[in-house]
Amino acid sequence: MTLATIPRYDGACVAECGDRAVVVGGGVAGLLAARVLADAFAEVTVVERDSLPDDPVARRGVPQGRHPHALLEAGRATMADLLPGYAEDVISAGGVVTDFAGDVRFYDEGAFLADGPARMETVSATRPLFEHVIRRHVAARDGVEIRTNCRGGDYLLDDAGTTVRGVVLREGTDRDAVELPADLVVDATGRASKTPNWLETHGYESPPTDEVRIEMTYSTTFVDRPPSDRRTFLVPASAPRTRGGMAAPVEGNRWVVNLQGVHGTVPPTDRDAFAEYAASLPVPEIARLLERHDWAADGIDHYPFPTNRRHRYEDLDRFPDGLLVIGDAVASFNPVYAQGMSVAALEALVLHHVLADGRENLAPRFFDRVEGVVDGAWSLAVGADFGFTETTGPKPRGTAFFGWYLGRLLRHAHTDGALTDAFVRVLTMERPPSSLLRPGVVRRVLLPPPSGGHHESEADPHRYEEGRPSSSLR
């Protein structure tokens, strides 16, 4: 499920269905969930363990906050509906409008992709700015309260043990527990979610979990940028090359510059070594930015991301009423593909639609529909990760065919902007991966290779251990 396959937000279709909802976790997923819940509950309380800054700066609870984030088209359009004026406020605060068809240079399969034929505007900014503006919009809504320095603990169960009736909180340095009743509790605590363990402790099965190990690490710094220069460079690691990098314009007249490594290749945090690593990439543009522009004084940040992780709540036969899980607490992906905020936005949109259909069997209906959102993002991220033979974990059916087909598409996209456009609309979660199998796209992909093009990996799909298309292209 993508922007093209989920109906847009319609606040008029939701009736009030409870007194209070509680969202545990005040990041992007939690805030967007709170925005949707505000249509259906008289009060919405967001519980956040951090003290939230007044300015858009990185916070402790988001360790990857200084690293690159992107607002893909699915996220941009959904937030425009949920939070009118959101993108304009990000731009007013310094966010940069870029054209994915012309400003973004995407390197893959041996060359940069051709420019797309139609302008595709997006907003480029740092994660703290994106989150800060979302929080300001959500906090301004009637009935929404954001409690900071507050940890969500155990869920409160009814006597039958079948329905969550609230959550236990610990506020500030006070060790005394406070019970907060609620008609609905939403876990938006990210990869650190304790819901799987809580379920097991209280007589439920924990969800089956898929983990695909990529052993990614990445390092990030910022360099000065001329205000009119909006160029973006994307050079993802691609087997057998275990090094990648990117640079994107952000607020403060800066580029955020990120270097990545997978399966034992570790980007450095020393300045000279960082520049040397950038120079080892197959194109010189990122290294040139580092050579020609002043670096930020606050150094280089480093973050490990060992595995893609997916909790399959949709497979559970029993789940307590009054509880939902959203965002990275359901699934988190290789951050190179920048899907997290947009997946969270689409999941909030799914929550809106299941609430519009009433409270009965809310969790099963929500998880069943979220599965479709996660499937598309998971297939794209994990499918690319399995290009490396060292990647381990459950491989989605059809991965080999899709890898072969996508590689051929990208090689043709070096000279065919229409294929670039088709690929980018999938990458930004505007359209599903299945759109790449439309007849007009397939005809272009199956043409003979362009003369003088890059033909590495041009063998047939049977060189992979799988070779048939499947339903993973949703």
PLY file of the C-alpha trace (Angstrom):
ply
format ascii 1.0
element vertex 474
property float x
property float y
property float z
element edge 473
property int vertex1
property int vertex2
end_header
0.00 0.00 0.00
1.33 3.37 -1.05
0.05 6.90 -1.53
-1.65 5.79 -4.75
-3.53 2.90 -3.10
-4.70 4.36 0.24
-7.66 6.78 0.22
-6.71 10.28 1.30
-7.52 11.70 4.73
-11.12 12.83 5.36
-11.65 14.16 8.86
-15.42 14.29 8.40
-15.70 10.50 8.24
-14.55 9.86 11.84
-16.93 9.98 14.77
-15.80 10.42 18.38
-15.28 6.94 19.83
-13.64 7.43 23.22
-12.66 9.78 26.02
-8.86 9.41 26.01
-6.12 7.87 23.89
-2.52 7.65 25.05
0.45 7.52 22.69
3.70 6.29 24.22
6.54 7.89 22.25
6.70 11.45 20.96
8.67 10.94 17.75
7.31 11.31 14.24
5.20 8.12 14.33
3.74 8.95 17.74
2.93 12.55 16.84
1.20 11.59 13.59
-0.77 8.90 15.41
-1.81 11.53 17.98
-2.96 13.85 15.19
-5.25 11.14 13.80
-6.50 10.09 17.23
-7.50 13.70 17.98
-10.38 13.25 15.51
-11.78 10.30 17.46
-11.00 10.94 21.15
-11.85 13.87 23.39
-8.32 13.85 24.86
-5.04 12.57 23.45
-1.97 12.35 25.69
1.48 11.87 24.16
4.01 10.47 26.64
7.66 11.24 25.83
10.65 10.31 27.98
12.84 13.18 26.68
12.60 16.81 27.63
11.66 18.30 24.28
13.72 21.27 23.08
12.12 24.56 22.13
14.32 24.70 19.03
14.81 22.12 16.24
17.87 20.38 17.66
18.74 16.70 18.00
17.57 14.98 21.18
18.84 12.03 23.14
15.86 9.76 22.42
16.54 9.86 18.67
20.17 8.70 18.40
19.98 8.80 14.61
18.56 12.34 14.69
21.65 14.08 13.29
21.84 11.68 10.38
19.98 12.22 7.08
16.21 11.90 6.87
13.98 12.53 3.88
10.33 13.41 3.47
9.31 11.21 0.55
6.28 12.05 -1.55
4.04 9.66 0.40
4.95 11.42 3.62
4.79 14.92 2.18
1.31 14.50 0.69
-0.09 12.73 3.76
1.29 15.36 6.14
-0.12 18.10 3.91
-3.57 16.58 4.52
-3.13 15.90 8.24
-1.23 19.09 9.08
-2.24 21.89 6.68
0.65 24.27 6.11
3.23 21.77 7.38
5.58 21.87 4.38
5.31 25.65 4.17
6.34 25.92 7.82
9.35 23.66 7.27
10.38 25.86 4.34
9.85 29.04 6.40
12.20 27.55 9.01
14.90 27.00 6.38
13.93 23.75 4.69
15.00 23.55 1.05
12.66 22.86 -1.88
14.38 20.47 -4.28
13.35 18.85 -7.53
13.90 15.09 -7.48
13.84 15.10 -11.28
16.58 17.68 -11.70
18.42 18.51 -8.46
18.93 14.92 -7.28
21.74 12.92 -8.85
21.22 9.21 -8.16
24.14 6.88 -8.92
23.48 3.16 -9.37
24.54 0.36 -11.68
27.61 2.26 -12.84
26.31 5.73 -13.72
23.97 8.54 -12.70
20.33 8.16 -13.68
19.00 10.52 -16.33
16.89 13.48 -15.23
13.18 12.73 -15.07
10.76 14.38 -17.51
8.50 16.01 -14.89
9.33 18.20 -11.89
8.95 16.31 -8.58
9.26 18.79 -5.73
10.13 17.73 -2.21
11.36 19.44 0.95
14.83 18.70 2.27
15.65 19.38 5.94
17.09 17.73 9.05
15.17 15.27 11.20
15.02 17.72 14.15
13.35 20.36 11.97
10.84 17.92 10.46
9.91 16.64 13.92
9.86 20.07 15.55
7.30 21.41 13.07
5.12 18.27 13.36
5.17 18.60 17.16
4.17 22.26 16.98
1.22 21.47 14.71
0.02 18.53 16.79
0.41 20.32 20.15
-1.74 23.18 18.83
-4.76 20.92 18.38
-7.54 21.04 20.96
-7.46 18.13 23.38
-3.83 17.13 22.70
-1.35 17.12 25.59
2.35 16.25 25.31
3.92 15.11 28.58
7.70 15.25 28.63
10.23 13.60 30.95
7.69 10.84 31.31
8.29 7.11 30.78
5.54 4.75 29.79
5.80 1.43 31.59
3.41 -1.46 32.01
0.04 -1.51 30.29
-3.04 -1.74 32.52
-5.18 -4.81 31.82
-8.79 -5.39 32.80
-9.69 -8.23 35.15
-10.30 -10.61 32.24
-6.84 -9.92 30.85
-8.23 -9.17 27.39
-8.35 -5.38 27.20
-5.74 -2.69 27.84
-7.30 0.06 29.95
-4.38 2.44 30.24
-0.69 2.71 30.98
1.56 3.10 34.01
3.74 6.24 33.90
6.81 7.44 35.75
7.25 11.20 35.51
10.51 13.12 35.94
12.70 11.86 38.75
9.67 10.73 40.74
9.87 6.98 41.14
6.22 6.62 42.09
4.10 5.08 39.38
1.05 6.93 38.09
-1.79 5.10 36.36
-3.24 6.87 33.33
-6.54 5.32 32.17
-7.21 5.24 28.43
-9.64 3.79 25.93
-6.74 3.18 23.54
-2.96 2.98 24.01
-0.59 3.26 21.04
3.01 2.05 21.31
5.21 4.36 19.22
8.47 3.70 21.09
10.44 2.54 18.05
12.93 -0.31 17.88
13.14 -0.33 21.68
9.47 -1.34 21.98
8.76 -3.67 24.88
5.33 -4.75 23.64
6.54 -8.16 22.32
7.93 -9.06 25.77
4.88 -7.64 27.54
2.57 -9.80 25.44
4.52 -12.93 26.31
4.56 -12.04 30.01
0.77 -11.60 30.06
-0.27 -14.83 28.39
-0.17 -13.78 24.74
2.22 -14.86 22.03
4.83 -12.33 20.97
4.71 -11.56 17.25
6.88 -13.54 14.81
9.88 -11.37 13.98
11.87 -11.16 10.74
15.42 -9.83 10.95
17.57 -9.27 7.89
21.16 -8.56 8.87
22.97 -5.95 6.79
25.51 -4.75 9.42
25.32 -1.15 8.27
27.16 1.71 9.92
27.10 5.32 8.89
28.86 8.57 9.72
27.53 12.07 9.16
28.77 15.65 9.19
27.62 19.01 7.82
29.37 21.42 5.46
28.55 24.95 4.34
26.39 25.37 1.23
25.79 28.36 -1.06
22.08 29.24 -0.63
21.28 28.75 -4.31
22.96 25.33 -4.59
20.34 22.61 -4.12
22.21 19.64 -5.52
21.69 16.25 -3.88
23.92 13.23 -4.45
22.84 9.66 -3.68
25.42 6.90 -4.07
24.12 3.85 -2.17
26.33 0.85 -1.51
25.68 -1.70 -4.23
27.16 -5.20 -4.36
29.98 -5.89 -4.48
30.81 -2.29 -3.45
30.24 -2.05 0.31
30.75 1.73 0.49
28.19 4.43 -0.18
27.47 8.05 0.52
25.07 10.93 0.07
24.78 14.69 0.44
21.57 16.73 0.67
20.82 20.44 1.19
19.27 21.32 4.56
18.44 24.39 6.60
21.17 26.74 7.74
22.77 26.85 4.27
24.35 23.45 4.85
24.70 20.07 3.22
24.29 17.01 5.40
27.01 14.61 4.21
26.71 10.94 5.07
28.99 7.97 4.41
27.79 4.38 4.72
29.34 0.95 4.96
27.86 -2.55 5.12
29.07 -5.98 6.19
32.23 -4.95 7.97
33.03 -1.77 6.06
32.93 1.02 8.64
33.00 4.74 7.69
35.37 6.72 9.92
34.75 9.56 12.34
38.18 11.18 11.86
38.02 14.12 9.47
40.94 13.16 7.21
39.83 9.54 7.04
36.24 10.67 6.36
37.41 12.71 3.37
39.55 9.81 2.15
36.58 7.44 2.41
34.44 9.87 0.38
37.17 10.00 -2.27
36.98 6.20 -2.59
33.37 6.34 -3.86
32.88 5.71 -7.59
32.00 9.37 -8.28
33.90 12.45 -7.05
31.04 14.82 -6.27
30.70 14.10 -2.53
34.44 14.31 -1.97
34.49 17.66 -3.80
31.88 19.10 -1.43
34.11 18.17 1.49
37.18 19.66 -0.22
35.61 22.96 -1.26
33.38 23.90 1.67
33.87 24.56 5.37
32.95 21.74 7.74
30.72 22.06 10.80
32.57 22.58 14.05
30.68 19.87 15.95
32.41 16.96 14.28
31.21 13.65 12.83
28.41 11.49 14.25
28.38 7.71 13.96
25.48 5.25 14.15
25.19 1.46 13.70
22.19 -0.25 12.11
22.77 -4.01 12.22
19.40 -5.36 11.04
16.15 -4.61 9.30
13.51 -5.76 11.80
9.84 -6.53 11.31
7.34 -7.67 13.97
4.47 -9.46 12.24
1.59 -8.49 14.50
-0.78 -9.36 11.66
0.04 -13.05 12.19
-1.15 -13.17 15.81
-4.38 -15.03 16.56
-4.92 -13.13 19.84
-4.15 -9.54 20.70
-5.55 -7.42 23.54
-8.20 -4.86 22.75
-7.27 -1.26 23.43
-3.66 -1.53 22.22
-1.94 -0.75 18.91
1.69 -0.61 17.75
2.94 1.78 15.08
6.07 3.07 13.31
9.49 1.54 13.95
7.94 -0.53 16.74
6.33 -2.52 13.90
9.12 -2.42 11.32
12.36 -0.52 10.76
14.30 -0.52 7.53
17.78 0.12 6.21
17.94 3.91 6.71
19.66 4.51 3.36
16.24 4.34 1.69
14.80 7.05 4.00
11.41 5.37 4.31
10.79 5.71 8.05
8.89 9.01 8.27
6.79 8.26 5.19
5.90 4.76 6.40
4.84 6.33 9.71
2.67 8.83 7.84
0.97 6.10 5.80
0.42 4.02 8.94
-1.24 7.02 10.59
-3.44 7.33 7.51
-4.38 3.64 7.87
-5.24 4.30 11.52
-7.51 7.13 10.41
-9.41 4.84 8.06
-9.80 1.93 10.51
-11.09 4.38 13.17
-13.60 5.65 10.62
-14.97 2.10 10.46
-15.47 1.92 14.25
-13.66 0.51 17.29
-14.67 -3.14 16.91
-11.70 -5.45 16.16
-9.55 -2.35 15.79
-6.14 -4.02 16.27
-6.62 -6.90 13.79
-7.97 -4.54 11.14
-5.15 -2.07 11.72
-2.35 -4.64 11.60
-3.82 -6.33 8.51
-3.78 -3.02 6.62
-0.40 -1.92 7.96
1.03 -5.15 6.58
0.45 -3.78 3.08
2.25 -0.52 3.91
5.23 -2.36 5.35
5.37 -4.90 2.50
6.26 -2.32 -0.14
8.95 -0.61 1.93
10.33 -3.93 3.20
10.56 -5.43 -0.28
12.48 -2.43 -1.60
14.94 -2.14 1.30
15.49 -5.83 1.99
15.52 -6.70 -1.70
18.42 -4.31 -2.24
20.22 -5.60 0.86
20.10 -9.15 -0.50
22.25 -8.00 -3.39
25.09 -8.72 -0.94
25.76 -12.42 -0.45
26.69 -11.71 3.18
23.15 -10.55 4.01
21.29 -13.08 6.14
17.68 -13.55 7.18
14.35 -14.52 5.59
14.38 -13.53 1.94
11.04 -12.36 0.51
9.82 -14.54 -2.32
10.64 -12.96 -5.68
13.67 -11.06 -4.38
16.03 -12.49 -6.99
13.80 -11.70 -9.96
13.11 -8.19 -8.68
16.83 -7.59 -8.11
17.64 -8.67 -11.66
14.78 -6.67 -13.16
15.50 -3.53 -11.14
19.19 -3.68 -12.06
18.27 -3.79 -15.74
15.77 -0.95 -15.29
18.39 1.24 -13.60
20.96 0.61 -16.34
18.44 1.72 -18.95
17.55 4.71 -16.74
21.07 6.05 -17.28
19.75 7.35 -20.59
15.94 7.06 -20.22
14.40 9.70 -17.96
10.97 8.02 -18.14
12.43 4.99 -16.33
14.05 7.30 -13.77
10.63 8.81 -13.16
9.01 5.38 -12.74
11.71 4.26 -10.31
11.66 7.45 -8.22
7.88 7.28 -7.80
8.33 3.82 -6.28
11.32 4.93 -4.20
9.27 7.81 -2.74
6.33 5.46 -1.99
4.02 7.35 -4.31
3.39 4.18 -6.34
3.78 0.48 -5.48
6.69 -1.61 -6.83
4.20 -3.40 -9.09
3.96 -0.18 -11.13
7.41 -1.05 -12.51
5.77 -4.01 -14.24
3.35 -1.92 -16.24
3.59 -2.75 -19.97
5.04 0.62 -20.93
7.80 0.29 -18.35
8.53 -3.37 -19.16
8.95 -2.55 -22.86
11.60 0.04 -22.05
13.37 -2.28 -19.60
13.53 -5.17 -22.05
14.96 -3.14 -24.92
18.54 -4.04 -25.89
21.09 -2.35 -23.60
21.96 1.22 -24.66
25.14 1.43 -26.70
28.16 2.07 -24.52
26.11 1.58 -21.37
27.13 -0.22 -18.23
26.34 -3.92 -18.67
27.62 -5.51 -15.49
25.04 -7.95 -14.08
23.26 -8.22 -17.45
22.97 -12.01 -17.07
19.58 -13.67 -16.86
17.80 -13.87 -13.50
18.70 -17.55 -13.00
22.16 -16.54 -11.86
20.34 -15.79 -8.59
19.06 -18.65 -6.48
15.49 -17.58 -7.29
14.18 -16.60 -10.67
10.46 -16.10 -10.71
8.29 -13.04 -10.10
5.92 -13.15 -7.18
3.46 -11.29 -5.04
6.27 -9.45 -3.26
5.81 -6.74 -5.91
2.78 -5.13 -4.32
0 1
1 2
2 3
3 4
4 5
5 6
6 7
7 8
8 9
9 10
10 11
11 12
12 13
13 14
14 15
15 16
16 17
17 18
18 19
19 20
20 21
21 22
22 23
23 24
24 25
25 26
26 27
27 28
28 29
29 30
30 31
31 32
32 33
33 34
34 35
35 36
36 37
37 38
38 39
39 40
40 41
41 42
42 43
43 44
44 45
45 46
46 47
47 48
48 49
49 50
50 51
51 52
52 53
53 54
54 55
55 56
56 57
57 58
58 59
59 60
60 61
61 62
62 63
63 64
64 65
65 66
66 67
67 68
68 69
69 70
70 71
71 72
72 73
73 74
74 75
75 76
76 77
77 78
78 79
79 80
80 81
81 82
82 83
83 84
84 85
85 86
86 87
87 88
88 89
89 90
90 91
91 92
92 93
93 94
94 95
95 96
96 97
97 98
98 99
99 100
100 101
101 102
102 103
103 104
104 105
105 106
106 107
107 108
108 109
109 110
110 111
111 112
112 113
113 114
114 115
115 116
116 117
117 118
118 119
119 120
120 121
121 122
122 123
123 124
124 125
125 126
126 127
127 128
128 129
129 130
130 131
131 132
132 133
133 134
134 135
135 136
136 137
137 138
138 139
139 140
140 141
141 142
142 143
143 144
144 145
145 146
146 147
147 148
148 149
149 150
150 151
151 152
152 153
153 154
154 155
155 156
156 157
157 158
158 159
159 160
160 161
161 162
162 163
163 164
164 165
165 166
166 167
167 168
168 169
169 170
170 171
171 172
172 173
173 174
174 175
175 176
176 177
177 178
178 179
179 180
180 181
181 182
182 183
183 184
184 185
185 186
186 187
187 188
188 189
189 190
190 191
191 192
192 193
193 194
194 195
195 196
196 197
197 198
198 199
199 200
200 201
201 202
202 203
203 204
204 205
205 206
206 207
207 208
208 209
209 210
210 211
211 212
212 213
213 214
214 215
215 216
216 217
217 218
218 219
219 220
220 221
221 222
222 223
223 224
224 225
225 226
226 227
227 228
228 229
229 230
230 231
231 232
232 233
233 234
234 235
235 236
236 237
237 238
238 239
239 240
240 241
241 242
242 243
243 244
244 245
245 246
246 247
247 248
248 249
249 250
250 251
251 252
252 253
253 254
254 255
255 256
256 257
257 258
258 259
259 260
260 261
261 262
262 263
263 264
264 265
265 266
266 267
267 268
268 269
269 270
270 271
271 272
272 273
273 274
274 275
275 276
276 277
277 278
278 279
279 280
280 281
281 282
282 283
283 284
284 285
285 286
286 287
287 288
288 289
289 290
290 291
291 292
292 293
293 294
294 295
295 296
296 297
297 298
298 299
299 300
300 301
301 302
302 303
303 304
304 305
305 306
306 307
307 308
308 309
309 310
310 311
311 312
312 313
313 314
314 315
315 316
316 317
317 318
318 319
319 320
320 321
321 322
322 323
323 324
324 325
325 326
326 327
327 328
328 329
329 330
330 331
331 332
332 333
333 334
334 335
335 336
336 337
337 338
338 339
339 340
340 341
341 342
342 343
343 344
344 345
345 346
346 347
347 348
348 349
349 350
350 351
351 352
352 353
353 354
354 355
355 356
356 357
357 358
358 359
359 360
360 361
361 362
362 363
363 364
364 365
365 366
366 367
367 368
368 369
369 370
370 371
371 372
372 373
373 374
374 375
375 376
376 377
377 378
378 379
379 380
380 381
381 382
382 383
383 384
384 385
385 386
386 387
387 388
388 389
389 390
390 391
391 392
392 393
393 394
394 395
395 396
396 397
397 398
398 399
399 400
400 401
401 402
402 403
403 404
404 405
405 406
406 407
407 408
408 409
409 410
410 411
411 412
412 413
413 414
414 415
415 416
416 417
417 418
418 419
419 420
420 421
421 422
422 423
423 424
424 425
425 426
426 427
427 428
428 429
429 430
430 431
431 432
432 433
433 434
434 435
435 436
436 437
437 438
438 439
439 440
440 441
441 442
442 443
443 444
444 445
445 446
446 447
447 448
448 449
449 450
450 451
451 452
452 453
453 454
454 455
455 456
456 457
457 458
458 459
459 460
460 461
461 462
462 463
463 464
464 465
465 466
466 467
467 468
468 469
469 470
470 471
471 472
472 473
